[in-house]
Amino acid sequence: MNMTLTKARMRIALLLLIVVPEVVLGTQTALAEGLTQQRARQAQILELYTAYRQADFPSAPDISVAELLKLQQRETVVLVDVREPREVAVSIIPEAISRDRYEQRRAEFRDRTVVIYCTIGYRSGLYVKQIRREGI
C-alpha cells in the first residue's frame, strides 16, 4: 500500500486495520483449523475492502499497520477512530481520538499527519472522502 503525503497542508490517510482476534483452542488440530478460518476471513475482508475502496473512495490514500508504525517513529500522527461508541468501548488504539473530538479540534491538527480508521476501512474511507470534499 502506498501513501503520498504533502507537507503543505494537513495530510489525511486511511488506515486499513484488519484485526483478527486470537484463537484460543485446546488441541493443535483445533488451533490449525482456527488459524485457517482466520486467514480465510482475513482474505475475505481484504477482498471486500479492495472492492468498495475502488468503487467508493479510490483517491483516498491508505496505509498499512507496518507503514503506520514506521511513520509514528518519524513524526507525531493523529489517529482518529470513526467507529461507533459501542465498538470503541470494546477496544481502541492507544492515544486515538474520536471523530467528534477531531471535528471540534480540527485546526489544532492542521500540520499533522492524520490517520483515520475503523474496523475494516469502509467508514474511515467515506469520512476521508467527506473531509477531502471540504478542502482538507
N, CA, C and O atoms as a MOPAC input file, in Angstrom:
PM7 MOZYME 1SCF
protein

 N      0.83400 1    -1.16600 1     0.00000 1
 C      0.00000 1     0.00000 1     0.00000 1
 C      0.88100 1     1.23200 1     0.00000 1
 O      1.88100 1     1.28200 1     0.71600 1
 N      0.51900 1     2.22800 1    -0.79900 1
 C      1.30000 1     3.44600 1    -0.86800 1
 C      0.51900 1     4.61300 1    -0.31700 1
 O     -0.71000 1     4.64600 1    -0.37600 1
 N      1.24500 1     5.56300 1     0.21600 1
 C      0.61900 1     6.76100 1     0.73800 1
 C      1.48800 1     7.93800 1     0.32600 1
 O      2.68300 1     7.96300 1     0.62100 1
 N      0.90100 1     8.90600 1    -0.35000 1
 C      1.63200 1    10.09600 1    -0.72100 1
 C      1.20500 1    11.19900 1     0.23000 1
 O      0.02000 1    11.51300 1     0.33900 1
 N      2.18200 1    11.79000 1     0.92100 1
 C      1.88000 1    12.82800 1     1.89200 1
 C      2.52500 1    14.13100 1     1.45800 1
 O      3.66400 1    14.13300 1     0.99000 1
 N      1.82200 1    15.22500 1     1.60500 1
 C      2.37600 1    16.52800 1     1.29100 1
 C      2.58200 1    17.29000 1     2.58100 1
 O      1.81400 1    17.12000 1     3.52900 1
 N      3.62300 1    18.14000 1     2.63600 1
 C      3.93300 1    18.90200 1     3.83700 1
 C      3.10900 1    20.18400 1     3.91800 1
 O      2.93700 1    20.72700 1     5.00900 1
 N      2.60100 1    20.67600 1     2.80200 1
 C      1.97600 1    21.98500 1     2.75500 1
 C      0.66800 1    22.06900 1     3.53200 1
 O      0.35100 1    23.13400 1     4.06200 1
 N     -0.08000 1    21.01900 1     3.61600 1
 C     -1.35900 1    21.05900 1     4.30100 1
 C     -1.58400 1    19.78300 1     5.08200 1
 O     -0.81400 1    18.83100 1     4.95600 1
 N     -2.61800 1    19.75600 1     5.87600 1
 C     -2.88100 1    18.58500 1     6.68000 1
 C     -3.01000 1    17.36600 1     5.77800 1
 O     -3.63400 1    17.42800 1     4.71900 1
 N     -2.43100 1    16.28700 1     6.19800 1
 C     -2.43100 1    15.07800 1     5.40200 1
 C     -3.39900 1    14.07300 1     6.02400 1
 O     -3.35900 1    13.81400 1     7.22600 1
 N     -4.23800 1    13.53100 1     5.21100 1
 C     -5.23900 1    12.58200 1     5.66600 1
 C     -4.95400 1    11.25000 1     5.00000 1
 O     -4.75200 1    11.17700 1     3.78800 1
 N     -4.94100 1    10.21000 1     5.79400 1
 C     -4.72800 1     8.87400 1     5.24800 1
 C     -5.75100 1     7.92800 1     5.85200 1
 O     -6.22600 1     8.12400 1     6.97100 1
 N     -6.06400 1     6.93800 1     5.11500 1
 C     -6.97800 1     5.90700 1     5.56000 1
 C     -6.15700 1     4.72700 1     6.04000 1
 O     -5.27600 1     4.24400 1     5.33100 1
 N     -6.44200 1     4.27500 1     7.22000 1
 C     -5.72900 1     3.13000 1     7.76800 1
 C     -6.57300 1     1.89000 1     7.55900 1
 O     -7.69900 1     1.79500 1     8.04800 1
 N     -6.02500 1     0.96000 1     6.84200 1
 C     -6.68300 1    -0.33100 1     6.70300 1
 C     -6.22500 1    -1.16700 1     7.87500 1
 O     -5.07800 1    -1.61000 1     7.92500 1
 N     -7.10000 1    -1.37500 1     8.79100 1
 C     -6.76400 1    -2.10200 1    10.00500 1
 C     -7.67300 1    -3.30800 1    10.10000 1
 O     -8.84600 1    -3.19100 1    10.45500 1
 N     -7.13500 1    -4.44500 1     9.78500 1
 C     -7.89800 1    -5.67900 1     9.89000 1
 C     -7.33200 1    -6.43600 1    11.07400 1
 O     -6.22700 1    -6.97600 1    11.01700 1
 N     -8.09200 1    -6.46700 1    12.12800 1
 C     -7.64100 1    -7.14200 1    13.33000 1
 C     -8.47600 1    -8.39600 1    13.49400 1
 O     -9.69800 1    -8.33300 1    13.63100 1
 N     -7.81400 1    -9.51500 1    13.47800 1
 C     -8.49400 1   -10.79100 1    13.66300 1
 C     -8.14900 1   -11.28600 1    15.05400 1
 O     -6.96900 1   -11.46200 1    15.35900 1
 N     -9.13700 1   -11.51600 1    15.91000 1
 C     -8.83100 1   -11.93900 1    17.27700 1
 C     -8.09400 1   -13.27100 1    17.31600 1
 O     -8.27200 1   -14.13200 1    16.45500 1
 N     -7.27000 1   -13.41000 1    18.33200 1
 C     -6.54600 1   -14.66500 1    18.51900 1
 C     -7.52200 1   -15.79600 1    18.78200 1
 O     -8.56700 1   -15.60000 1    19.40200 1
 N     -7.18100 1   -16.95000 1    18.31800 1
 C     -7.99100 1   -18.12500 1    18.57500 1
 C     -7.34500 1   -18.89400 1    19.71900 1
 O     -6.16100 1   -19.22800 1    19.66600 1
 N     -8.11400 1   -19.16400 1    20.73200 1
 C     -7.60200 1   -19.94600 1    21.84400 1
 C     -8.37400 1   -21.25200 1    21.86000 1
 O     -9.54200 1   -21.30000 1    22.24700 1
 N     -7.70300 1   -22.30800 1    21.43400 1
 C     -8.33300 1   -23.61500 1    21.34400 1
 C     -7.44000 1   -24.65500 1    22.00100 1
 O     -6.23900 1   -24.43700 1    22.16300 1
 N     -8.03200 1   -25.79700 1    22.38100 1
 C     -7.31900 1   -26.78000 1    23.17100 1
 C     -6.33400 1   -27.67500 1    22.45000 1
 O     -5.31500 1   -28.02900 1    23.04300 1
 N     -6.56900 1   -28.05700 1    21.22600 1
 C     -5.70000 1   -29.01200 1    20.55300 1
 C     -5.00700 1   -28.36600 1    19.36700 1
 O     -5.43200 1   -27.32300 1    18.87000 1
 N     -3.93700 1   -29.00000 1    18.92600 1
 C     -3.22800 1   -28.47200 1    17.74800 1
 C     -4.11900 1   -28.48800 1    16.51900 1
 O     -4.08600 1   -27.55700 1    15.71400 1
 N     -4.91200 1   -29.53400 1    16.37000 1
 C     -5.81300 1   -29.62500 1    15.21900 1
 C     -6.81100 1   -28.47700 1    15.25000 1
 O     -7.05300 1   -27.82300 1    14.23500 1
 N     -7.38600 1   -28.23900 1    16.41700 1
 C     -8.35400 1   -27.15600 1    16.54800 1
 C     -7.67500 1   -25.81100 1    16.29600 1
 O     -8.25900 1   -24.92700 1    15.67000 1
 N     -6.45200 1   -25.66000 1    16.77900 1
 C     -5.71500 1   -24.41700 1    16.56600 1
 C     -5.44900 1   -24.20800 1    15.07800 1
 O     -5.63900 1   -23.10800 1    14.55900 1
 N     -5.01400 1   -25.25000 1    14.40000 1
 C     -4.75000 1   -25.15100 1    12.96000 1
 C     -6.02900 1   -24.79900 1    12.20300 1
 O     -6.00700 1   -23.97600 1    11.28700 1
 N     -7.14400 1   -25.42400 1    12.58800 1
 C     -8.42300 1   -25.10900 1    11.94400 1
 C     -8.81500 1   -23.66100 1    12.21200 1
 O     -9.32200 1   -22.97300 1    11.32600 1
 N     -8.57900 1   -23.20200 1    13.43900 1
 C     -8.89900 1   -21.82600 1    13.78800 1
 C     -8.06900 1   -20.83000 1    12.99200 1
 O     -8.58800 1   -19.81600 1    12.52800 1
 N     -6.78500 1   -21.11600 1    12.83400 1
 C     -5.91200 1   -20.23500 1    12.06100 1
 C     -6.31800 1   -20.21800 1    10.59200 1
 O     -6.28000 1   -19.17100 1     9.94600 1
 N     -6.70300 1   -21.36600 1    10.07100 1
 C     -7.16700 1   -21.45300 1     8.68900 1
 C     -8.41900 1   -20.60200 1     8.50800 1
 O     -8.55300 1   -19.89200 1     7.51100 1
 N     -9.32800 1   -20.67200 1     9.46500 1
 C    -10.55000 1   -19.86400 1     9.40200 1
 C    -10.22100 1   -18.37800 1     9.49700 1
 O    -10.82200 1   -17.56300 1     8.79800 1
 N     -9.26600 1   -18.02300 1    10.36300 1
 C     -8.85200 1   -16.62200 1    10.48700 1
 C     -8.29500 1   -16.10700 1     9.17200 1
 O     -8.65100 1   -15.02100 1     8.71400 1
 N     -7.41900 1   -16.89600 1     8.57200 1
 C     -6.81800 1   -16.47000 1     7.30000 1
 C     -7.87100 1   -16.31300 1     6.21000 1
 O     -7.81500 1   -15.37500 1     5.41500 1
 N     -8.82800 1   -17.23200 1     6.17700 1
 C     -9.89000 1   -17.15100 1     5.18300 1
 C    -10.73800 1   -15.90400 1     5.41700 1
 O    -11.09800 1   -15.20700 1     4.46900 1
 N    -11.05000 1   -15.63000 1     6.66000 1
 C    -11.84900 1   -14.44700 1     6.99600 1
 C    -11.07500 1   -13.17000 1     6.65300 1
 O    -11.64400 1   -12.21800 1     6.11800 1
 N     -9.79300 1   -13.15500 1     6.96000 1
 C     -8.96000 1   -12.00400 1     6.65400 1
 C     -8.91000 1   -11.75700 1     5.13900 1
 O     -9.00300 1   -10.61700 1     4.68500 1
 N     -8.76300 1   -12.82800 1     4.37300 1
 C     -8.74600 1   -12.70200 1     2.91200 1
 C    -10.08100 1   -12.17700 1     2.39500 1
 O    -10.11600 1   -11.35900 1     1.47600 1
 N    -11.16500 1   -12.64200 1     2.97800 1
 C    -12.49800 1   -12.19300 1     2.58200 1
 C    -12.66900 1   -10.69400 1     2.88300 1
 O    -13.19800 1    -9.94900 1     2.05800 1
 N    -12.22500 1   -10.26800 1     4.05000 1
 C    -12.32600 1    -8.85800 1     4.42400 1
 C    -11.48900 1    -7.99600 1     3.48300 1
 O    -11.93900 1    -6.94000 1     3.03900 1
 N    -10.27600 1    -8.44500 1     3.18100 1
 C     -9.41300 1    -7.68900 1     2.28100 1
 C    -10.03000 1    -7.58700 1     0.88900 1
 O     -9.93100 1    -6.54500 1     0.24100 1
 N    -10.65400 1    -8.64600 1     0.43400 1
 C    -11.32300 1    -8.63400 1    -0.86600 1
 C    -12.48400 1    -7.63600 1    -0.87100 1
 O    -12.64200 1    -6.87600 1    -1.82700 1
 N    -13.28900 1    -7.63500 1     0.18200 1
 C    -14.39100 1    -6.68500 1     0.30400 1
 C    -13.85900 1    -5.24800 1     0.32100 1
 O    -14.36800 1    -4.37300 1    -0.38000 1
 N    -12.82000 1    -5.02700 1     1.13900 1
 C    -12.22700 1    -3.69200 1     1.25000 1
 C    -11.74400 1    -3.19800 1    -0.11100 1
 O    -12.02400 1    -2.06400 1    -0.49800 1
 N    -11.03000 1    -4.03300 1    -0.82200 1
 C    -10.49200 1    -3.65400 1    -2.12300 1
 C    -11.62300 1    -3.26900 1    -3.08200 1
 O    -11.50800 1    -2.29100 1    -3.82000 1
 N    -12.70400 1    -4.03300 1    -3.06900 1
 C    -13.82500 1    -3.75800 1    -3.97600 1
 C    -14.51700 1    -2.44300 1    -3.63400 1
 O    -14.73800 1    -1.62000 1    -4.52200 1
 N    -14.86700 1    -2.22700 1    -2.35600 1
 C    -15.58400 1    -0.98900 1    -2.06300 1
 C    -14.66100 1     0.22600 1    -2.06200 1
 O    -15.12100 1     1.34500 1    -2.28700 1
 N    -13.38000 1     0.02700 1    -1.81400 1
 C    -12.43800 1     1.15200 1    -1.89800 1
 C    -12.36900 1     1.65100 1    -3.34000 1
 O    -12.42800 1     2.85600 1    -3.58600 1
 N    -12.24500 1     0.73300 1    -4.28400 1
 C    -12.17300 1     1.11300 1    -5.69600 1
 C    -13.46000 1     1.79000 1    -6.14700 1
 O    -13.42700 1     2.71400 1    -6.95900 1
 N    -14.59700 1     1.33000 1    -5.62100 1
 C    -15.88900 1     1.88100 1    -6.03400 1
 C    -16.22700 1     3.19900 1    -5.34500 1
 O    -16.76900 1     4.10300 1    -5.98200 1
 N    -15.91700 1     3.32500 1    -4.05600 1
 C    -16.43400 1     4.44100 1    -3.27400 1
 C    -15.42800 1     5.53700 1    -2.91900 1
 O    -15.82400 1     6.69300 1    -2.76800 1
 N    -14.15500 1     5.21600 1    -2.78400 1
 C    -13.16900 1     6.23900 1    -2.43200 1
 C    -11.78900 1     5.87500 1    -2.97100 1
 O    -10.84300 1     5.68900 1    -2.20500 1
 N    -11.68000 1     5.77500 1    -4.29800 1
 C    -10.42700 1     5.33500 1    -4.90300 1
 C     -9.25500 1     6.29900 1    -4.71800 1
 O     -8.10100 1     5.87700 1    -4.78400 1
 N     -9.52800 1     7.58400 1    -4.48700 1
 C     -8.42800 1     8.53600 1    -4.36100 1
 C     -7.92400 1     8.69600 1    -2.93100 1
 O     -6.93100 1     9.38600 1    -2.69900 1
 N     -8.59300 1     8.07000 1    -1.97600 1
 C     -8.14800 1     8.17900 1    -0.58100 1
 C     -6.89300 1     7.33300 1    -0.39000 1
 O     -6.89000 1     6.13900 1    -0.69000 1
 N     -5.82900 1     7.95700 1     0.10800 1
 C     -4.61200 1     7.15500 1     0.34200 1
 C     -4.84600 1     6.17800 1     1.48600 1
 O     -5.65700 1     6.43800 1     2.37500 1
 N     -4.14500 1     5.07200 1     1.46500 1
 C     -4.25700 1     4.15000 1     2.58900 1
 C     -2.86600 1     3.80500 1     3.09700 1
 O     -1.86000 1     4.09200 1     2.44600 1
 N     -2.82700 1     3.19600 1     4.24800 1
 C     -1.57300 1     2.91300 1     4.91600 1
 C     -1.71900 1     1.59500 1     5.65900 1
 O     -2.74800 1     1.34000 1     6.28400 1
 N     -0.71000 1     0.77500 1     5.59400 1
 C     -0.74200 1    -0.48700 1     6.32700 1
 C     -0.34100 1    -0.22800 1     7.77000 1
 O      0.18500 1     0.83600 1     8.09600 1
 N     -0.58800 1    -1.19000 1     8.61700 1
 C     -0.19200 1    -1.06900 1    10.01600 1
 C      1.32700 1    -0.93000 1    10.10800 1
 O      1.82200 1    -0.11800 1    10.89000 1
 N      2.06800 1    -1.70200 1     9.33100 1
 C      3.53700 1    -1.62400 1     9.35300 1
 C      4.01200 1    -0.22700 1     8.93600 1
 O      4.92600 1     0.32800 1     9.54600 1
 N      3.39000 1     0.33800 1     7.89500 1
 C      3.76000 1     1.68300 1     7.45200 1
 C      3.42400 1     2.72400 1     8.51300 1
 O      4.17600 1     3.67800 1     8.71500 1
 N      2.29800 1     2.53900 1     9.18500 1
 C      1.91400 1     3.45900 1    10.25200 1
 C      2.93600 1     3.43000 1    11.38200 1
 O      3.32800 1     4.48100 1    11.89000 1
 N      3.36300 1     2.25800 1    11.77200 1
 C      4.34700 1     2.15400 1    12.85100 1
 C      5.65100 1     2.86400 1    12.48300 1
 O      6.25200 1     3.52900 1    13.32600 1
 N      6.08600 1     2.72800 1    11.24200 1
 C      7.29300 1     3.43300 1    10.78700 1
 C      7.06900 1     4.94400 1    10.79300 1
 O      7.93700 1     5.70600 1    11.21800 1
 N      5.91600 1     5.36300 1    10.32500 1
 C      5.58800 1     6.77800 1    10.28500 1
 C      5.58100 1     7.37300 1    11.69400 1
 O      6.06100 1     8.48800 1    11.90000 1
 N      5.04700 1     6.64300 1    12.64700 1
 C      4.99100 1     7.12100 1    14.02900 1
 C      6.38300 1     7.28700 1    14.63800 1
 O      6.54800 1     8.05100 1    15.58900 1
 N      7.35800 1     6.60300 1    14.11900 1
 C      8.73000 1     6.77000 1    14.60200 1
 C      9.33700 1     8.07600 1    14.10000 1
 O     10.25400 1     8.61500 1    14.72100 1
 N      8.82900 1     8.58700 1    12.97500 1
 C      9.38100 1     9.80000 1    12.36300 1
 C      8.64400 1    11.07000 1    12.76200 1
 O      9.23700 1    12.14800 1    12.79300 1
 N      7.35000 1    10.94900 1    13.06800 1
 C      6.56100 1    12.14100 1    13.33900 1
 C      5.35100 1    11.80800 1    14.21300 1
 O      5.00100 1    10.64500 1    14.41300 1
 N      4.73000 1    12.86200 1    14.72300 1
 C      3.52000 1    12.69300 1    15.52500 1
 C      2.34400 1    12.47500 1    14.58700 1
 O      2.11500 1    13.26200 1    13.66800 1
 N      1.61300 1    11.41900 1    14.82100 1
 C      0.46900 1    11.05900 1    13.99400 1
 C     -0.79100 1    11.14800 1    14.85200 1
 O     -0.80700 1    10.68400 1    15.99200 1
 N     -1.83500 1    11.74200 1    14.30300 1
 C     -3.12300 1    11.80600 1    14.98600 1
 C     -3.98200 1    10.66500 1    14.45300 1
 O     -4.27500 1    10.60800 1    13.25900 1
 N     -4.38000 1     9.76700 1    15.33200 1
 C     -5.25000 1     8.65600 1    14.96000 1
 C     -6.68600 1     9.02900 1    15.30200 1
 O     -6.98600 1     9.39600 1    16.43800 1
 N     -7.57200 1     8.93200 1    14.31400 1
 C     -8.97400 1     9.27600 1    14.50300 1
 C     -9.81200 1     8.01800 1    14.28900 1
 O     -9.81700 1     7.42900 1    13.20800 1
 N    -10.51600 1     7.62400 1    15.34100 1
 C    -11.35400 1     6.42800 1    15.32800 1
 C    -12.77700 1     6.84300 1    14.96500 1
 O    -13.40400 1     7.59700 1    15.70800 1
 N    -13.29200 1     6.36500 1    13.83800 1
 C    -14.63300 1     6.74300 1    13.39400 1
 C    -15.67400 1     5.65700 1    13.65600 1
 O    -16.77100 1     5.69000 1    13.10000 1
 N    -15.32100 1     4.70300 1    14.50200 1
 C    -16.27300 1     3.63800 1    14.83700 1
 C    -17.33300 1     4.15300 1    15.81900 1
 O    -17.19700 1     5.23100 1    16.39800 1
 N    -18.37400 1     3.36300 1    15.98500 1
 C    -19.46000 1     3.67900 1    16.91100 1
 C    -18.96900 1     3.57300 1    18.35200 1
 O    -18.05700 1     2.79800 1    18.63800 1
 N    -19.57200 1     4.35300 1    19.27200 1
 C    -19.15000 1     4.29500 1    20.67900 1
 C    -19.17000 1     2.88500 1    21.27800 1
 O    -18.31400 1     2.55400 1    22.09800 1
 N    -20.12400 1     2.06400 1    20.88300 1
 C    -20.17500 1     0.69700 1    21.42400 1
 C    -18.97000 1    -0.12500 1    20.96600 1
 O    -18.52300 1    -1.01800 1    21.68500 1
 N    -18.44500 1     0.16600 1    19.78200 1
 C    -17.24800 1    -0.51500 1    19.29700 1
 C    -16.00800 1    -0.00800 1    20.03000 1
 O    -15.12900 1    -0.78500 1    20.40300 1
 N    -15.95400 1     1.29700 1    20.22600 1
 C    -14.82300 1     1.90000 1    20.92400 1
 C    -14.76600 1     1.40000 1    22.36900 1
 O    -13.68400 1     1.24500 1    22.93500 1
 N    -15.93300 1     1.14900 1    22.96100 1
 C    -15.97900 1     0.65400 1    24.34100 1
 C    -15.28000 1    -0.69900 1    24.48300 1
 O    -14.79700 1    -1.03700 1    25.56400 1
 N    -15.22400 1    -1.47200 1    23.39900 1
 C    -14.57200 1    -2.77900 1    23.41800 1
 C    -13.06500 1    -2.63200 1    23.27700 1
 O    -12.30700 1    -3.29500 1    23.98400 1
 N    -12.62300 1    -1.75800 1    22.35900 1
 C    -11.18600 1    -1.56400 1    22.13800 1
 C    -10.95300 1    -0.27700 1    21.36900 1
 O    -11.81200 1     0.18600 1    20.61900 1
 N     -9.77000 1     0.29100 1    21.57300 1
 C     -9.35800 1     1.48200 1    20.83800 1
 C     -7.83600 1     1.47500 1    20.78100 1
 O     -7.17900 1     1.00200 1    21.70900 1
 N     -7.28200 1     1.99000 1    19.71000 1
 C     -5.82900 1     2.11800 1    19.61900 1
 C     -5.41600 1     3.18900 1    20.62600 1
 O     -6.01000 1     4.26700 1    20.65600 1
 N     -4.41400 1     2.91200 1    21.44200 1
 C     -3.98400 1     3.90400 1    22.43600 1
 C     -3.68900 1     5.26500 1    21.79600 1
 O     -3.06200 1     5.34800 1    20.74000 1
 N     -4.14700 1     6.31300 1    22.45100 1
 C     -3.93700 1     7.70000 1    22.04600 1
 C     -4.81700 1     8.14600 1    20.87800 1
 O     -4.71700 1     9.29300 1    20.44100 1
 N     -5.67600 1     7.26200 1    20.36600 1
 C     -6.59500 1     7.66100 1    19.29600 1
 C     -7.66800 1     8.57800 1    19.87100 1
 O     -7.99300 1     8.51900 1    21.05700 1
 N     -8.20900 1     9.42900 1    18.99700 1
 C     -9.29900 1    10.30500 1    19.40100 1
 C    -10.53700 1     9.96800 1    18.58100 1
 O    -10.44600 1     9.34900 1    17.52100 1
 N    -11.68300 1    10.38000 1    19.08300 1
 C    -12.93600 1    10.12700 1    18.37400 1
 C    -13.11100 1    11.11400 1    17.21900 1
 O    -12.44400 1    12.14700 1    17.15200 1
 N    -14.00500 1    10.77300 1    16.33700 1
 C    -14.33800 1    11.66300 1    15.21800 1
 C    -14.85300 1    12.99500 1    15.75700 1
 O    -14.48600 1    14.05100 1    15.24200 1
 N    -15.70200 1    12.95600 1    16.78900 1
 C    -16.24500 1    14.18300 1    17.37100 1
 C    -15.14100 1    15.08300 1    17.91900 1
 O    -15.15100 1    16.29400 1    17.70100 1
 N    -14.19300 1    14.48000 1    18.62900 1
 C    -13.09700 1    15.27500 1    19.18400 1
 C    -12.25700 1    15.88300 1    18.05200 1
 O    -11.84300 1    17.04000 1    18.12400 1
 N    -12.02000 1    15.09800 1    17.03000 1
 C    -11.27400 1    15.60900 1    15.87700 1
 C    -12.01800 1    16.79200 1    15.24900 1
 O    -11.40900 1    17.81600 1    14.93900 1
 N    -13.32400 1    16.65100 1    15.06200 1
 C    -14.12500 1    17.72000 1    14.45500 1
 C    -14.04300 1    18.99600 1    15.29200 1
 O    -13.95100 1    20.09400 1    14.74300 1
 N    -14.07500 1    18.85800 1    16.59900 1
 C    -14.03600 1    20.01600 1    17.49300 1
 C    -12.67400 1    20.70600 1    17.48600 1
 O    -12.58600 1    21.91600 1    17.69700 1
 N    -11.61500 1    19.93800 1    17.24300 1
 C    -10.25700 1    20.47500 1    17.36500 1
 C     -9.47100 1    20.39500 1    16.05400 1
 O     -8.24100 1    20.37500 1    16.07400 1
 N    -10.14200 1    20.35200 1    14.95900 1
 C     -9.52300 1    20.13900 1    13.65400 1
 C     -8.37300 1    21.09700 1    13.36900 1
 O     -7.34800 1    20.68800 1    12.82400 1
 N     -8.53000 1    22.35400 1    13.72900 1
 C     -7.49200 1    23.35500 1    13.45000 1
 C     -6.17600 1    23.01700 1    14.15000 1
 O     -5.10600 1    23.33700 1    13.63200 1
 N     -6.23800 1    22.38200 1    15.31100 1
 C     -5.02800 1    22.01000 1    16.04900 1
 C     -4.17800 1    20.98700 1    15.29100 1
 O     -2.96700 1    20.89600 1    15.49400 1
 N     -4.81800 1    20.23700 1    14.43300 1
 C     -4.14100 1    19.14100 1    13.74200 1
 C     -3.75600 1    19.48500 1    12.30800 1
 O     -3.36400 1    18.60600 1    11.54000 1
 N     -3.86500 1    20.75200 1    11.94600 1
 C     -3.64800 1    21.18200 1    10.56400 1
 C     -2.27700 1    20.78300 1    10.01000 1
 O     -2.16900 1    20.45400 1     8.82900 1
 N     -1.25200 1    20.80700 1    10.82300 1
 C      0.09900 1    20.49900 1    10.34200 1
 C      0.55800 1    19.08900 1    10.70700 1
 O      1.75200 1    18.79000 1    10.65900 1
 N     -0.36000 1    18.24900 1    11.06100 1
 C     -0.00900 1    16.89000 1    11.45400 1
 C     -0.55600 1    15.88200 1    10.44500 1
 O     -1.49200 1    16.16300 1     9.69600 1
 N      0.05200 1    14.71500 1    10.45300 1
 C     -0.48800 1    13.61500 1     9.65400 1
 C     -1.64700 1    13.02100 1    10.44200 1
 O     -1.50500 1    12.68200 1    11.61700 1
 N     -2.77800 1    12.90200 1     9.79100 1
 C     -3.98400 1    12.37000 1    10.41600 1
 C     -4.30500 1    11.03900 1     9.74700 1
 O     -4.40500 1    10.95600 1     8.52300 1
 N     -4.46500 1    10.00500 1    10.56000 1
 C     -4.82000 1     8.68300 1    10.05400 1
 C     -6.18400 1     8.33400 1    10.62800 1
 O     -6.35900 1     8.27500 1    11.84500 1
 N     -7.12400 1     8.10900 1     9.76500 1
 C     -8.50000 1     7.82300 1    10.15300 1
 C     -8.73200 1     6.32700 1     9.99800 1
 O     -8.37800 1     5.73400 1     8.97900 1
 N     -9.33100 1     5.72300 1    11.02300 1
 C     -9.53300 1     4.28000 1    10.94600 1
 C    -10.88800 1     3.85700 1    11.50000 1
 O    -11.53900 1     4.58100 1    12.25300 1
 N    -11.28400 1     2.65400 1    11.09500 1
 C    -12.47400 1     1.99200 1    11.62400 1
 C    -12.15300 1     0.50200 1    11.64700 1
 O    -10.98100 1     0.12800 1    11.70800 1
 N    -13.14300 1    -0.33200 1    11.60100 1
 C    -12.89500 1    -1.76000 1    11.71000 1
 C    -12.27800 1    -2.35000 1    10.44500 1
 O    -11.24000 1    -3.00800 1    10.51200 1
 N    -12.90900 1    -2.12100 1     9.29300 1
 C    -12.36400 1    -2.69700 1     8.05900 1
 C    -12.14800 1    -1.66500 1     6.95600 1
 O    -11.84100 1    -2.03800 1     5.82300 1
 N    -12.29900 1    -0.39400 1     7.25600 1
 C    -11.93300 1     0.63300 1     6.30000 1
 C    -13.04800 1     1.34400 1     5.57100 1
 O    -12.78700 1     2.35800 1     4.92300 1
 N    -14.28500 1     0.86600 1     5.64400 1
 C    -15.34800 1     1.49500 1     4.87200 1
 C    -15.73600 1     2.85900 1     5.44400 1
 O    -15.75600 1     3.85400 1     4.71900 1
 N    -16.04000 1     2.90700 1     6.72600 1
 C    -16.46400 1     4.17500 1     7.33400 1
 C    -15.33600 1     5.20400 1     7.31300 1
 O    -15.57600 1     6.38900 1     7.08400 1
 N    -14.12000 1     4.75100 1     7.54900 1
 C    -12.99300 1     5.69400 1     7.50800 1
 C    -12.78500 1     6.20300 1     6.08400 1
 O    -12.46400 1     7.37500 1     5.88800 1
 N    -12.96400 1     5.34200 1     5.10100 1
 C    -12.83500 1     5.76900 1     3.70800 1
 C    -13.86700 1     6.81400 1     3.33400 1
 O    -13.54800 1     7.79600 1     2.66300 1
 N    -15.10400 1     6.60900 1     3.76400 1
 C    -16.14900 1     7.58900 1     3.48500 1
 C    -15.86900 1     8.91100 1     4.18900 1
 O    -16.13900 1     9.97900 1     3.64100 1
 N    -15.32800 1     8.83900 1     5.40200 1
 C    -15.00800 1    10.06600 1     6.13400 1
 C    -13.85800 1    10.81800 1     5.46800 1
 O    -13.89600 1    12.04400 1     5.36800 1
 N    -12.84500 1    10.09800 1     5.01700 1
 C    -11.75200 1    10.73700 1     4.27800 1
 C    -12.31600 1    11.43000 1     3.03600 1
 O    -11.95500 1    12.56800 1     2.73900 1
 N    -13.18400 1    10.75400 1     2.32800 1
 C    -13.80400 1    11.33300 1     1.12300 1
 C    -14.56900 1    12.60800 1     1.48500 1
 O    -14.48000 1    13.61000 1     0.77600 1
 N    -15.31600 1    12.56900 1     2.58700 1
 C    -16.11200 1    13.72000 1     3.01800 1
 C    -15.21500 1    14.91200 1     3.36300 1
 O    -15.46400 1    16.02200 1     2.89200 1
 N    -14.19400 1    14.70400 1     4.16200 1
 C    -13.37400 1    15.84500 1     4.57200 1
 C    -12.49000 1    16.35100 1     3.43300 1
 O    -12.09700 1    17.51700 1     3.41800 1
 N    -12.18700 1    15.49100 1     2.50000 1
 C    -11.45800 1    15.96800 1     1.30900 1
 C    -12.35800 1    16.88700 1     0.47600 1
 O    -11.88600 1    17.87300 1    -0.09000 1
 N    -13.65300 1    16.56300 1     0.40100 1
 C    -14.59900 1    17.44100 1    -0.30900 1
 C    -14.67600 1    18.80600 1     0.36800 1
 O    -14.94300 1    19.81900 1    -0.27800 1
 N    -14.43700 1    18.81700 1     1.68800 1
 C    -14.44500 1    20.06800 1     2.44700 1
 C    -13.15600 1    20.84700 1     2.29600 1
 O    -13.01400 1    21.93300 1     2.85900 1
 N    -12.21100 1    20.30000 1     1.53700 1
 C    -10.96900 1    21.00200 1     1.25800 1
 C     -9.83200 1    20.70800 1     2.20100 1
 O     -8.85000 1    21.44900 1     2.24500 1
 N     -9.94900 1    19.66200 1     2.94000 1
 C     -8.87000 1    19.29600 1     3.88100 1
 C     -7.95700 1    18.26900 1     3.24300 1
 O     -6.99000 1    17.83100 1     3.86600 1

